[in-house]
Each structure stands twice: as C-alpha cells, then as structure tokens.
Amino acid sequence: MSLFAADGLVMDFGGLRAVDGVSFQIEPGEVFTIIGPNGAGKTTIFNLVSRIYEPTAGRLIFDGEDITRVPPHEVARRGIARTFQNIELFEHATVLQNLLLGRHAHKRSRFVEELLFLPSVRALELEHREAVERVIDFLDLQPHRDNLVVNLAYGVRKVVEMARALCTRPRLLLLDEPSSGLSVEETEDMAFWIQDIRTVLGVTVLMVEHDMSLVSSVSDRVLAVNYGRPIALGTAREVQEHPDVIKAYLGG
C-alpha cells in the first residue's frame, strides 16, 4: 500500500485554477519529485499536502487515512514535515533552539507540570534533547549547535531547516526547492543528505525542485506539471525526454 496518495486535487483562487485534477501515489522509502516551469502549481500542491490550503476538490490519503480536512498541526503529529523555499527559521535563536522547536509536535506535558518541572517533564525534555542531538550528529551540524541562525551561511541555514523538519520524526518529508540559492558544491551535499535521509533514516521524501541535476541524482520517480495539470510521470530521464515536458519548458 502506498504511504501517501493525492486523488484528484483541485485548487481555485477566485477565478484562477492553480491545481487541476492532480493525482499521484508515493511508495514507502521513495523519493518522489514534482517539477514544472514557474507558475506550474508545484508549491500550491505542497501547500495542499501540508494542509496550509484547503483543496477545492480532491482527497489526501496518508497511511490509509483521509487527512483532507485534518488541521495542519495534526498533520505534523501524524508524521508529515516540510521545509520552505524561503527559509523559515528564528534568526535570533541558536541552531539548537530552532531544532528543539521541531519537537513541539511531540509535546505531552501540561502547563502545571511544566511550571513545577516535575520528573516526568525533565524526562521528556531529556528525550527531546537526545532526539535533537541525533539529528545534529546525522547532518554534521555540531560546529553550529550554539550559533545564532542569523550568523550562519545560507547553505548551512538550508541544512538547519531540514534538520528541524527531521526533529519532528517524520515518515514523509516535504522538501520545497531544497537547492534554491545553493552553489553547485552545496547542491551536491544536499543530494547526499537526501539520499541518506531515505536510506539511513528510512524517511520517504516528496520534493519540489527545479535543479534537474539534483532531481536526476536522487529521484525514484518524477511528476511534471504545467498550468496545474500533470503532463508526465516516470523516471527523471523519461520525464525530461517527454515531448509535453520539453514543450512546457521551451515553448512551441
């Protein structure tokens, strides 16, 4: 059974149809990538999956459960995490503090218990810290643990945002343009991390990306969309060679 499925997604903004009947399935342990020219509806699909937008029509199925109307914070609790094309971190907090925020979805203590700092709260705080330290070690962020995000290079911030998403302990990780703004060397490092997230951590990845070298190196399957509609599905090479995809990118 697929881990995630989108069934006939439609998204209207007034008189504009940004997503028009998009369907796809993602298998466990797969890296599934959505590509398309600017304005094709890729990020809108992401915002539907992460429940930022309410779909006009269609369904979202995660691990056999219909999550179409589940609130965004509950989606995170169920095991879906995401990054953003424009980095969304607390710049004047440290890397460690930002990553600890990723553990909020697993908060189980009550206000009074935290106020009294009961043993159960201390045990939970230790559990959160250990989970964050594992992610720091995994992504080689040890040198930056106590640095303020505002002082970090852009490429490191990209990794920190991905680390925060991993701290939620997701089963499905949504990566929105992970190579955006990165150098060639940083993009190669990003490919390495994505492959390890899938193979070492066993996390399934749904990615929106424009860098076809990254897409080709990490993707199991690729869905191309244009004007909100799916136009090709297959391996990276099959999709890149599809005449409708070539037409969408080059015109004609």
GUVEXFI-774985 format. One line per 2 residues: number of its first residue (from 1); their letters; for each residue y, z, x of C-alpha. Coordinates in pm, 1 decimal, always signed. Layout:
NUM) a) Y:Z:X; ...
END
This chain:
1) ms) +0.0:+0.0:+0.0; +349.6:-84.7:+123.8
3) lf) +576.3:+202.2:+229.2; +884.1:+51.6:+68.7
5) aa) +949.7:-226.1:-180.9; +1263.6:-379.5:-327.3
7) dg) +1194.6:-554.3:-656.7; +1450.0:-799.1:-795.0
9) lv) +1760.0:-624.5:-661.9; +2088.8:-735.6:-817.0
11) md) +2435.0:-601.2:-730.9; +2750.6:-711.0:-909.9
13) fg) +3104.5:-618.8:-810.6; +3305.6:-723.1:-1114.1
15) gl) +3254.9:-1097.1:-1137.6; +3104.2:-1125.9:-789.6
17) ra) +2725.9:-1113.8:-747.1; +2672.4:-981.2:-393.3
19) vd) +2293.0:-948.2:-420.5; +2096.3:-1180.2:-644.8
21) gv) +1727.1:-1115.4:-702.6; +1622.1:-987.8:-360.4
23) sf) +1260.8:-868.7:-329.8; +1063.3:-765.2:-22.8
25) qi) +798.1:-516.9:+91.2; +778.4:-318.7:+414.7
27) ep) +443.3:-207.6:+550.6; +394.3:+127.9:+729.6
29) ge) +475.2:+103.2:+1100.7; +658.6:-226.3:+1063.9
31) vf) +998.0:-333.5:+1197.0; +1143.1:-543.1:+914.4
33) ti) +1477.1:-714.8:+977.2; +1729.1:-871.5:+741.3
35) ig) +1950.8:-1145.2:+885.5; +2215.5:-1376.5:+748.2
37) pn) +2566.4:-1505.6:+809.2; +2871.8:-1288.9:+745.9
39) ga) +2910.3:-1205.8:+377.5; +2544.9:-1280.7:+300.1
41) gk) +2489.5:-939.6:+136.1; +2293.8:-769.0:+414.5
43) tt) +2488.2:-441.4:+424.2; +2504.1:-433.7:+43.8
45) if) +2123.1:-436.6:+40.7; +2129.4:-145.9:+286.8
47) nl) +2371.0:+44.8:+65.5; +2138.8:-8.5:-229.5
49) vs) +1833.7:+112.9:-36.4; +2015.8:+425.8:+84.6
51) ri) +2147.6:+479.8:-269.9; +2518.3:+453.4:-185.3
53) ye) +2538.0:+182.5:-453.0; +2376.3:+179.3:-796.2
55) pt) +2196.5:-154.3:-845.3; +2296.1:-366.0:-1142.3
57) ag) +1928.3:-452.5:-1183.4; +1600.9:-418.2:-997.1
59) rl) +1394.5:-133.0:-856.9; +1344.7:+53.9:-528.6
61) if) +997.6:+191.1:-458.8; +932.8:+431.3:-170.2
63) dg) +580.5:+554.4:-101.7; +476.9:+464.7:-455.7
65) ed) +770.7:+646.4:-619.3; +1055.1:+478.5:-805.6
67) it) +1372.2:+601.6:-631.2; +1614.6:+361.6:-802.0
69) rv) +1812.2:+646.2:-961.8; +1742.5:+920.6:-707.4
71) pp) +2066.9:+1073.9:-565.7; +2148.8:+982.6:-202.9
73) he) +2087.6:+1334.2:-67.3; +1744.8:+1338.1:-230.6
75) va) +1661.8:+1005.4:-67.1; +1715.0:+1173.3:+270.5
77) rr) +1485.3:+1459.0:+170.5; +1216.8:+1207.7:+78.9
79) gi) +1223.4:+1056.3:+426.8; +1479.5:+774.1:+440.7
81) ar) +1757.4:+794.3:+702.1; +2019.3:+542.7:+813.6
83) tf) +2282.0:+458.3:+1071.1; +2605.4:+270.5:+1009.3
85) qn) +2757.0:-39.2:+1168.2; +3077.5:+159.0:+1219.1
87) ie) +2965.7:+480.1:+1388.0; +2994.2:+782.3:+1156.2
89) lf) +2987.9:+1086.5:+1384.8; +3201.2:+1401.0:+1407.8
91) eh) +3400.5:+1307.6:+1716.7; +3529.6:+1657.6:+1797.6
93) at) +3186.9:+1817.9:+1776.4; +2926.2:+1812.3:+2051.7
95) vl) +2620.5:+1589.9:+2055.3; +2404.2:+1894.7:+1982.2
97) qn) +2618.6:+1994.4:+1684.6; +2607.2:+1641.7:+1542.3
99) ll) +2229.4:+1632.0:+1572.1; +2190.6:+1971.4:+1406.3
101) lg) +2374.5:+1827.4:+1105.9; +2084.9:+1585.9:+1075.7
103) rh) +1862.6:+1883.6:+995.1; +2064.2:+1970.8:+683.5
105) ah) +1814.5:+1786.2:+462.6; +1554.5:+2046.3:+563.0
107) kr) +1769.6:+2349.7:+484.8; +1561.1:+2607.9:+295.1
109) sr) +1762.4:+2929.9:+325.6; +2007.4:+3071.3:+71.7
111) fv) +2366.5:+3177.1:+130.9; +2294.5:+3551.4:+114.4
113) ee) +2002.1:+3516.5:+354.0; +2224.4:+3329.8:+599.6
115) ll) +2503.2:+3586.0:+559.2; +2262.9:+3864.4:+655.8
117) fl) +2097.1:+3642.2:+918.0; +1752.3:+3756.0:+807.4
119) ps) +1446.0:+3695.4:+1027.6; +1348.3:+3400.5:+806.5
121) vr) +1686.7:+3239.5:+877.3; +1650.7:+3298.7:+1251.2
123) al) +1306.2:+3139.4:+1244.1; +1441.0:+2838.5:+1055.4
125) el) +1732.4:+2799.4:+1299.1; +1484.4:+2802.0:+1586.2
127) eh) +1277.0:+2537.6:+1410.4; +1585.6:+2316.3:+1367.3
129) re) +1687.9:+2360.8:+1729.8; +1340.5:+2271.2:+1855.3
131) av) +1334.9:+1957.6:+1637.6; +1675.1:+1850.4:+1773.5
133) er) +1573.9:+1918.3:+2135.1; +1268.1:+1696.4:+2090.3
135) vi) +1491.7:+1409.4:+1978.9; +1732.3:+1473.6:+2268.3
137) df) +1441.6:+1451.5:+2512.5; +1298.2:+1143.4:+2341.1
139) ld) +1625.6:+947.0:+2365.0; +1723.4:+1080.1:+2710.0
141) lq) +2038.3:+1248.3:+2579.6; +2004.3:+1561.3:+2793.1
143) ph) +2314.3:+1482.0:+3009.4; +2527.0:+1454.2:+2693.1
145) rd) +2392.8:+1750.5:+2492.2; +2709.4:+1963.4:+2521.0
147) nl) +2966.2:+1683.8:+2545.8; +3212.4:+1610.4:+2266.2
149) vv) +3136.1:+1280.0:+2097.5; +3497.5:+1165.9:+2144.5
151) nl) +3440.4:+1167.5:+2522.5; +3127.0:+952.6:+2514.7
153) ay) +3098.8:+582.0:+2588.7; +3047.4:+360.8:+2283.8
155) gv) +2688.6:+274.8:+2375.4; +2596.3:+643.3:+2403.5
157) rk) +2754.4:+710.5:+2064.0; +2526.7:+445.3:+1914.5
159) vv) +2224.4:+629.7:+2050.3; +2360.6:+965.2:+1926.5
161) em) +2396.9:+829.7:+1573.5; +2040.3:+701.7:+1584.3
163) ar) +1931.6:+1042.2:+1717.5; +2099.9:+1220.3:+1426.8
165) al) +1911.8:+998.1:+1182.7; +1585.0:+1078.2:+1362.8
167) ct) +1659.4:+1450.5:+1330.6; +1609.1:+1417.4:+955.3
169) rp) +1244.8:+1337.2:+1039.6; +1241.6:+1006.6:+851.2
171) rl) +948.8:+791.9:+759.2; +1178.5:+492.7:+704.4
173) ll) +1476.4:+443.9:+937.3; +1755.0:+205.9:+835.9
175) ld) +1947.6:+61.1:+1131.5; +2268.5:-120.5:+1035.5
177) ep) +2370.5:-361.2:+1315.6; +2239.2:-137.8:+1598.6
179) ss) +2355.0:-383.7:+1868.1; +2708.9:-421.2:+1731.7
181) gl) +2959.2:-366.7:+2014.5; +2692.2:-323.3:+2282.6
183) sv) +2663.6:-506.7:+2613.2; +2358.7:-717.2:+2699.2
185) ee) +2210.4:-429.1:+2900.9; +2277.6:-177.3:+2622.5
187) te) +2118.8:-413.2:+2368.5; +1806.6:-431.8:+2585.5
189) dm) +1798.7:-49.5:+2592.7; +1835.0:-45.7:+2213.8
191) af) +1533.6:-276.0:+2182.8; +1337.4:-31.8:+2398.0
193) wi) +1433.4:+262.8:+2174.4; +1347.3:+77.5:+1853.6
195) qd) +1004.8:-16.1:+1987.0; +939.6:+344.8:+2090.0
197) ir) +1059.8:+478.5:+1753.7; +795.6:+262.2:+1590.6
199) tv) +509.2:+304.0:+1837.8; +560.3:+661.5:+1963.5
201) lg) +712.9:+832.9:+1660.0; +537.1:+617.4:+1400.0
203) vt) +861.2:+557.1:+1208.8; +893.9:+239.6:+1000.7
205) vl) +1220.3:+52.0:+1060.6; +1435.9:-157.9:+829.6
207) mv) +1711.9:-326.7:+1029.1; +2013.0:-546.1:+961.1
209) eh) +2105.2:-736.1:+1276.1; +2294.4:-1043.4:+1398.3
211) dm) +2176.4:-1049.8:+1761.9; +1876.6:-1282.2:+1746.8
213) sl) +1750.8:-1176.7:+2090.0; +1712.1:-821.5:+1958.2
215) vs) +1566.2:-947.4:+1631.1; +1307.7:-1158.2:+1813.1
217) sv) +1207.0:-881.0:+2054.5; +1140.2:-603.5:+1802.8
219) sd) +1080.9:-752.4:+1455.7; +741.8:-798.0:+1292.3
221) rv) +892.0:-987.9:+1000.0; +1237.0:-1121.0:+918.5
223) la) +1405.4:-1190.1:+585.0; +1700.2:-1429.4:+586.0
225) vn) +1954.7:-1406.0:+304.9; +2258.8:-1612.9:+214.2
227) yg) +2503.1:-1560.8:-70.8; +2294.4:-1260.1:-171.1
229) rp) +1974.6:-1462.1:-215.3; +1658.8:-1467.1:+0.1
231) ia) +1609.0:-1803.4:+171.4; +1326.1:-1745.1:+422.2
233) lg) +1066.0:-1480.9:+513.3; +833.6:-1478.3:+813.2
235) ta) +826.4:-1414.3:+1185.3; +1153.9:-1433.4:+1376.7
237) re) +1065.3:-1778.6:+1509.5; +956.6:-1912.0:+1169.7
239) vq) +1277.0:-1792.9:+1006.8; +1504.6:-1923.8:+1284.2
241) eh) +1343.8:-2267.2:+1253.7; +1360.6:-2275.7:+872.4
243) pd) +1590.3:-2560.7:+758.1; +1765.6:-2344.3:+496.7
245) vi) +1846.5:-2082.6:+763.3; +1981.0:-2346.2:+1001.3
247) ka) +2193.1:-2483.8:+718.0; +2324.5:-2137.5:+628.0
249) yl) +2438.2:-2068.8:+985.5; +2554.1:-2416.9:+1086.8
251) gg) +2658.7:-2565.3:+753.9; +2582.9:-2911.0:+631.6
END
